[in-house]
Amino acid sequence: MSPLQLSVYWRLSLVFFFNAFLFFLDIFTAAVVATVCHHGNGTNGSDPPLHGTPESSQSRSGESSEREADWTALSGNQDSVCGWTDWLSYGQTLFMVGLLLGSLFGGAISDRYGKRPVLLVCVCMQAVCGLVPAVLPQALVFLAVRCLTGVCCCCINICSFSLAVEWTLPAARLWPPAFLPFCFSLGTMGGAPLAWLSPTWIQLHLALSLPQLICLPLYFSIPESPRWLSLKRRTDVLDRYSSNSPADKECLDLLLDCTWSDLQKATEAPKEGPLGSHAPSDIIHLKHPTVLLRLFIMSYLSAASALTYFGICMNIGSFGVGVYSAQFFSGLSEAPCLLVPLVRLGRRPISMLALFLSGAACFLSLLLSRYNAEPVLVMSLALLGKLCILAAIFISILYSIELFPTVVRQRCVSLVNLCFRVGCLVNSLVPPNPNGAISLAAMVVYSSGPIVGCGLCLLLPETSGVPLPDSVEDCDAQPRPRPPSMGALWRTRKLVSSQSKNTETVPAEKDDAHTGLI
């Protein structure tokens, strides 16, 4: 790797590491409120536990009057935060609304003004939004900054994934979508002990916001996307990057060659129709039965994956284990997803396997919780389900790109990503049980959704090692899915193993689509 590539990767890894701190802030604020306000002066002692924070998992020994004094002296009046604890449960909902809003216009803004400026602005705004509630602990202020934080988090994901992918050669573009979430999981692990060491409202927000703000000067050295600079004719910046070192020049030449090759293919694709004929509108293509079926299946998989993944993440304190240790192991459970690019089983088999294991693990977790099994065992099964659903999300990013024809690919992928965000938002509206645990209906949805999606994958073709379809006719020409048999599975395994010897190349259309689901 060239020095510029290394600069991009390690700086973006810091961005993702600290991004996890404020992503799960609602879990930690609810934990602090449940601990401190329930041990205060009795004004809020009768409040019910907050969403995802049962008293059994939030109690901590050794509470002192000094902590209570720090809590009640935030704005000069007693119980300034404990007086509006009921509003905190809406913070998660507004955060998901912010993620939805960011996914709608974040990509367009970064395409117009560049990935680097948008990334820097959003990182700075995110850190400031984390500091504001420490200074102004008011309900409406907290809810507003949580929504704005969600917008910034989504834009940071979009710009970071685009920069990482566009600074990577095509033969290795499978790795950035696995490496950055791995850094996010490390941040999830690091944020848990940091929040545990910050027992008050002010300390919590300062501890989770200042690291990103302190590292902001490092991010100014992140280079702009060579693809964006090439499209905007910013040759002066490209020449400056090339003059850094011979390795940077060689890397940029290879990246720019791939960029122009991809652009040439994109401009020639619409000309392949019959002479004198007009290209049909996107609406006609979207109405094709093959496209509609694939769009429905991938949209369902995205929504079901979002419900299961965020349902477990945001309710990690509801399994009877301490919220801080549960959050640490929640991040640890996602680390093996870094190995997903090494798996060579094909898109459909690994998707079905991950979805089935996720649903089965969540169902076993639900079953054992009904029989009062050990909380550690119940949580371990739920985290196994979260790991499997995260692997399914990663594969679905590539699967969605390879299923839809070029003429409607971006629109279809955008609709699939929108369904993912809607699933995140719907999950935040699910009410918990009166005791703070995950409701039975919610756990049934978390377990049954992936299993149904596993069955729907039988209707999809295998796309690994197959050229991307440019038209609806190419989709119809793809091999029809058939009921699995031992002979077919054996032939598929031999085919995939022979294809794995060749270097797998991810087309340029995948660059923007990597940004939608994290």
Salt bridges, closest charged atoms under 4 A:
ASP26 OD2 - ARG146 NH2 2.86
GLU55 OE2 - HIS38 ND1 3.77
GLU63 OE1 - ARG67 NH1 2.67
ASP111 OD1 - LYS115 NZ 3.12
GLU166 OE2 - LYS115 NZ 3.89
ASP253 OD2 - LYS249 NZ 3.33
ASP282 OD2 - ARG411 NH1 2.80
GLU334 OE2 - LYS386 NZ 2.49
GLU402 OE1 - ARG347 NE 3.00
GLU402 OE2 - LYS510 NZ 3.28
ASP476 OD2 - HIS288 NE2 3.32
GLU504 OE1 - ARG344 NH1 2.82
GLU504 OE2 - ARG347 NH2 2.60
GLU509 OE2 - ARG409 NH1 3.84
ASP511 OD1 - ARG173 NH1 3.89
